[in-house]
Amino acid sequence: MLHAAVPIFFGLMGLEWLAARRRGRRVYELRDSVMDLGCGILSQICGVYLTLLSLAAYRLVARTAAERDLSLIPAWPEGGPFASPEAALGWVIVFLLVDLGQYWMHRASHRVSFLWACHLVHHSSEQLNYAVALRNSSL
């Protein structure tokens, strides 16, 4: 998925730069943009290792769960997640709960000192442009 997003992202950055140049504005500074891209690359590299760690944890949970009776957990519905109104509603609820969790995590990142220390990099740019979206914590 990332390989498809990168050209689109750089294309949008180019369009933003051209639009700003037409208006006589300077929205990109080389040092700041290099930092944005560096943070994005580091975040993706760390993300690979965090994903591997997550997969190992999922495997451990799956092995442990296989040893127990989990008949209370509904099976994946035949025909996919939207095969029935109940399954579709479940997926909508999950989507909303995940979105709500991300909102509260972002909010906590502004209020809790340790989380702010990780999140601060996202707010450290003096420029406000499309590339700043890459400034994410590696944690």
VEXBA-527668 format. One line per field, with one value per atom (N, C-alpha, C): residue number from 1; residue in one letter; atom name; z, y, x negated. Coordinates in pm, whole numbers, plus 50000, padded with zeros to 5 digits. Atoms other than C-alpha are relative to their C-alpha. Layout:
BEGIN
zase = NUM ...
koltor = A ...
vose = CA ...
zz = Z ...
yy = Y ...
xx = X ...
//
This chain:
BEGIN
zase = 1 1 1 2 2 2 3 3 3 4 4 4 5 5 5 6 6 6 7 7 7 8 8 8 9 9 9 10 10 10 11 11 11 12 12 12 13 13 13 14 14 14 15 15 15 16 16 16 17 17 17 18 18 18 19 19 19 20 20 20 21 21 21 22 22 22 23 23 23 24 24 24 25 25 25 26 26 26 27 27 27 28 28 28 29 29 29 30 30 30 31 31 31 32 32 32 33 33 33 34 34 34 35 35 35 36 36 36 37 37 37 38 38 38 39 39 39 40 40 40 41 41 41 42 42 42 43 43 43 44 44 44 45 45 45 46 46 46 47 47 47 48 48 48 49 49 49 50 50 50 51 51 51 52 52 52 53 53 53 54 54 54 55 55 55 56 56 56 57 57 57 58 58 58 59 59 59 60 60 60 61 61 61 62 62 62 63 63 63 64 64 64 65 65 65 66 66 66 67 67 67 68 68 68 69 69 69 70 70 70 71 71 71 72 72 72 73 73 73 74 74 74 75 75 75 76 76 76 77 77 77 78 78 78 79 79 79 80 80 80 81 81 81 82 82 82 83 83 83 84 84 84 85 85 85 86 86 86 87 87 87 88 88 88 89 89 89 90 90 90 91 91 91 92 92 92 93 93 93 94 94 94 95 95 95 96 96 96 97 97 97 98 98 98 99 99 99 100 100 100 101 101 101 102 102 102 103 103 103 104 104 104 105 105 105 106 106 106 107 107 107 108 108 108 109 109 109 110 110 110 111 111 111 112 112 112 113 113 113 114 114 114 115 115 115 116 116 116 117 117 117 118 118 118 119 119 119 120 120 120 121 121 121 122 122 122 123 123 123 124 124 124 125 125 125 126 126 126 127 127 127 128 128 128 129 129 129 130 130 130 131 131 131 132 132 132 133 133 133 134 134 134 135 135 135 136 136 136 137 137 137 138 138 138 139 139 139
koltor = M M M L L L H H H A A A A A A V V V P P P I I I F F F F F F G G G L L L M M M G G G L L L E E E W W W L L L A A A A A A R R R R R R R R R G G G R R R R R R V V V Y Y Y E E E L L L R R R D D D S S S V V V M M M D D D L L L G G G C C C G G G I I I L L L S S S Q Q Q I I I C C C G G G V V V Y Y Y L L L T T T L L L L L L S S S L L L A A A A A A Y Y Y R R R L L L V V V A A A R R R T T T A A A A A A E E E R R R D D D L L L S S S L L L I I I P P P A A A W W W P P P E E E G G G G G G P P P F F F A A A S S S P P P E E E A A A A A A L L L G G G W W W V V V I I I V V V F F F L L L L L L V V V D D D L L L G G G Q Q Q Y Y Y W W W M M M H H H R R R A A A S S S H H H R R R V V V S S S F F F L L L W W W A A A C C C H H H L L L V V V H H H H H H S S S S S S E E E Q Q Q L L L N N N Y Y Y A A A V V V A A A L L L R R R N N N S S S S S S L L L
vose = N CA C N CA C N CA C N CA C N CA C N CA C N CA C N CA C N CA C N CA C N CA C N CA C N CA C N CA C N CA C N CA C N CA C N CA C N CA C N CA C N CA C N CA C N CA C N CA C N CA C N CA C N CA C N CA C N CA C N CA C N CA C N CA C N CA C N CA C N CA C N CA C N CA C N CA C N CA C N CA C N CA C N CA C N CA C N CA C N CA C N CA C N CA C N CA C N CA C N CA C N CA C N CA C N CA C N CA C N CA C N CA C N CA C N CA C N CA C N CA C N CA C N CA C N CA C N CA C N CA C N CA C N CA C N CA C N CA C N CA C N CA C N CA C N CA C N CA C N CA C N CA C N CA C N CA C N CA C N CA C N CA C N CA C N CA C N CA C N CA C N CA C N CA C N CA C N CA C N CA C N CA C N CA C N CA C N CA C N CA C N CA C N CA C N CA C N CA C N CA C N CA C N CA C N CA C N CA C N CA C N CA C N CA C N CA C N CA C N CA C N CA C N CA C N CA C N CA C N CA C N CA C N CA C N CA C N CA C N CA C N CA C N CA C N CA C N CA C N CA C N CA C N CA C N CA C N CA C N CA C N CA C N CA C N CA C N CA C N CA C N CA C N CA C N CA C N CA C
zz = 50000 50000 50000 49992 50085 49865 50131 49743 49907 50082 49586 50051 49942 49825 49979 50010 49786 49877 50116 49426 50009 49984 49506 50098 49898 49816 49942 50060 49626 49892 50101 49345 50064 49930 49591 50057 49953 49743 49884 50117 49393 49960 50032 49323 50101 49896 49655 49977 50026 49573 49880 50119 49226 50029 49967 49360 50087 49914 49629 49920 50082 49378 49911 50083 49152 50078 49914 49443 50065 49942 49536 50145 49862 49863 50004 49980 49999 50111 49900 50173 50032 49975 50153 50020 49975 50304 50001 50021 50218 50131 49873 50575 50067 49937 50704 49925 50081 50417 50015 49978 50464 50135 49868 50831 49994 50015 50736 49938 50069 50495 50086 49911 50742 50111 49896 51015 49943 50063 50774 49971 50031 50664 50129 49873 51023 50061 49948 51127 49928 50076 50848 50034 49965 50933 50137 49866 51301 49995 50015 51193 49957 50043 51026 50122 49882 51353 50099 49912 51554 49946 50062 51306 50025 49973 51344 50146 49858 51722 50024 49987 51692 49947 50056 51468 50094 49903 51722 50118 49890 51995 49957 50050 51780 49991 50010 51718 50138 49864 52091 50050 49959 52155 49927 50078 51875 50053 49945 52017 50134 49869 52365 49985 50021 52237 49943 50059 52042 50107 49892 52370 50086 49919 52516 49912 50071 52421 49982 50028 52252 49917 50077 52125 50016 49984 52256 49893 50105 51984 49869 50123 51666 49888 50114 51357 49893 50114 51049 49913 50075 50857 49857 50139 50529 49910 50090 50246 50037 49964 50424 50114 49882 50696 49980 50024 50527 49946 50048 50456 50069 49926 50720 50063 49935 50877 50135 49869 51216 49985 50024 51080 49953 50050 50894 50113 49886 51207 50092 49917 51400 49944 50062 51150 50009 49985 51159 50142 49860 51538 50027 49984 51529 49938 50067 51280 50087 49917 51502 50130 49876 51815 49975 50032 51648 49976 50025 51525 50130 49870 51873 50082 49929 52021 49949 50057 51780 50041 49955 51871 50143 49860 52243 50019 49992 52189 49957 50045 51995 50106 49896 52263 50122 49888 52535 49966 50043 52331 50022 49973 52392 50150 49856 52767 50091 49916 52903 49960 50028 52933 49913 50078 52804 49857 50134 52512 49920 50067 52434 49950 50042 52420 49870 50124 52148 49887 50100 51968 49956 50025 51980 49862 50130 51663 49891 50097 51474 49995 49991 51589 49996 49989 51564 49875 50122 51209 50007 50009 51150 49872 50125 50806 50018 50002 50745 49855 50136 50429 50003 50010 50304 50058 49953 50397 50151 49853 50766 50050 49961 50773 50022 49983 50757 50136 49870 51092 50105 49900 51306 50090 49908 51610 49955 50032 51557 50102 49898 51873 49976
yy = 49881 50000 50125 49884 50237 50034 49977 50191 50075 49927 50325 50142 49868 50619 50098 49911 50756 50090 49911 50882 50102 49907 51035 50111 49902 51205 50101 49909 51350 50086 49922 51457 50114 49895 51647 50107 49902 51808 50091 49922 51918 50099 49908 52065 50113 49896 52250 50101 49912 52389 50091 49920 52502 50106 49905 52665 50113 49898 52847 50091 49921 52960 50098 49913 53100 50120 49892 53306 50082 49927 53424 49966 50043 53231 49890 50104 53009 49908 50093 52704 49886 50107 52470 50060 49966 52521 49869 50124 52262 49926 50066 52192 49939 50046 52160 49879 50109 51935 49873 50116 51707 49936 50051 51674 49929 50064 51596 49861 50128 51322 49901 50087 51185 49941 50051 51158 49897 50095 50985 49867 50123 50734 49923 50066 50661 49939 50051 50619 49871 50119 50365 49882 50106 50170 49943 50047 50153 49926 50064 50060 49855 50139 49745 49913 50078 49627 49992 50005 49722 49905 50094 49526 49857 50135 49221 49961 50024 49252 49973 50021 49279 49863 50131 48972 49887 50101 48775 49993 49998 48886 49935 50062 48788 49848 50144 48448 49934 50051 48396 49994 49998 48497 49891 50103 48267 49861 50132 47971 49978 50011 48041 49983 50007 48091 49865 50130 47765 49892 50097 47583 50016 49973 47732 49996 49999 47716 50144 49863 48043 50001 50009 47948 50123 49878 48278 50104 49905 48466 49955 50042 48468 49973 50033 48311 50107 49909 48515 49960 50037 48530 49957 50042 48344 50113 49892 48592 50133 49879 48847 50075 49927 49105 50073 49929 49269 49908 50099 48949 50014 49982 49033 50138 49867 49356 50003 50004 49244 50010 49996 49184 50138 49867 49515 50101 49910 49699 49982 50027 49528 50068 49936 49651 50151 49854 50005 50042 49970 50002 49990 50014 49873 50118 49886 50145 50126 49880 50416 49992 50014 50276 50019 49980 50263 50149 49857 50621 50080 49935 50731 49977 50030 50555 50082 49919 50736 50147 49863 51068 50020 49986 51010 49981 50017 50888 50130 49874 51207 50108 49901 51417 49978 50032 51236 50036 49965 51298 50147 49858 51668 50030 49973 51632 49923 50085 51351 50024 49958 51449 49902 50098 51124 49992 50007 51107 50127 49873 51476 49999 50008 51408 49920 50078 51149 50074 49934 51363 50136 49864 51692 50015 49992 51611 50038 49970 51637 50151 49856 51999 50088 49924 52107 50080 49928 52246 50145 49860 52620 50023 49992 52555 49922 50079 52434 49964 50048 52227 49851 50140 51883 49904 50087 51734 49986 50004 51814 49879 50119 51524 49879 50110 51296 50002 49987 51422 49924 50086 51134 49941 50063 50984 49858 50137 50661 49902 50087 50527 49985
xx = 49918 50000 49913 50087 49717 49939 50061 49558 50094 49903 49879 50021 49975 49911 49885 50116 49557 50004 49995 49590 50114 49888 49930 49962 50040 49789 49902 50097 49491 50065 49928 49724 50078 49926 49942 49907 50098 49633 49957 50039 49530 50108 49889 49874 50009 49997 49866 49888 50114 49521 50028 49969 49635 50106 49894 49952 49946 50058 49754 49907 50093 49493 50077 49916 49766 50051 49949 49894 49889 50113 49547 49974 50020 49542 49895 50101 49269 50049 49945 49411 49905 50098 49111 49862 50139 48769 49923 50073 48505 49971 50035 48385 50123 49878 48739 50058 49946 48848 49916 50087 48546 50033 49962 48641 50135 49870 49001 49985 50020 48893 49923 50077 48637 50086 49909 48899 50097 49909 49136 49933 50074 48873 49969 50030 48763 50125 49874 49125 50041 49965 49182 49907 50095 48865 50034 49962 48961 50133 49870 49313 49989 50022 49179 49971 50035 49027 50116 49883 49335 50106 49906 49547 49956 50051 49323 50024 49975 49351 50149 49855 49731 50041 49968 49747 49958 50044 49545 50097 49903 49787 50131 49877 50087 49985 50024 49931 50008 49994 49886 50144 49859 50247 50078 49929 50370 49970 50036 50179 50068 49937 50311 50150 49856 50665 50041 49968 50651 50012 49996 50604 50125 49881 50922 50126 49872 51288 50044 49958 51373 50128 49877 51717 50088 49921 51855 49968 50039 51666 50065 49933 51877 49900 50085 51726 50013 49996 51642 50120 49879 51971 49969 50017 51994 50049 49962 52007 49935 50073 51786 50066 49955 51833 50133 49875 52133 50109 49904 52324 50135 49874 52584 50000 49993 52709 49929 50066 52577 49848 50145 52227 49958 50032 52231 50001 49992 52341 49880 50119 52061 49876 50117 51802 50007 49985 51941 49966 50030 51924 49850 50145 51565 49927 50062 51471 50011 49980 51621 49920 50077 51456 49850 50141 51113 49973 50016 51159 50005 49990 51265 49874 50124 50962 49883 50107 50730 50015 49976 50892 49951 50039 50842 49849 50145 50485 49931 50060 50406 50020 49973 50570 49909 50089 50374 49856 50136 50057 49970 50019 50111 50001 49983 50176 49906 50085 49957 49854 50138 49589 49922 50076 49437 50052 49941 49680 49970 50032 49619 49856 50140 49245 49987 50001 49315 50072 49914 49576 49946 50051 49384 49938 50065 49192 50101 49895 49523 50031 49968 49564 49875 50124 49200 49963 50033 49202 50048 49958 49214 50080 49924 49365 50130 49878 49717 50027 49983 49725 50032 49959 49814 49895 50108 49475 49998 50001 49527 50080 49923 49776 49910 50095 49471 49931 50067 49344 50078 49937 49455 49893 50093 49294 49970 50036 49109 50055 49941 49267 50147
//
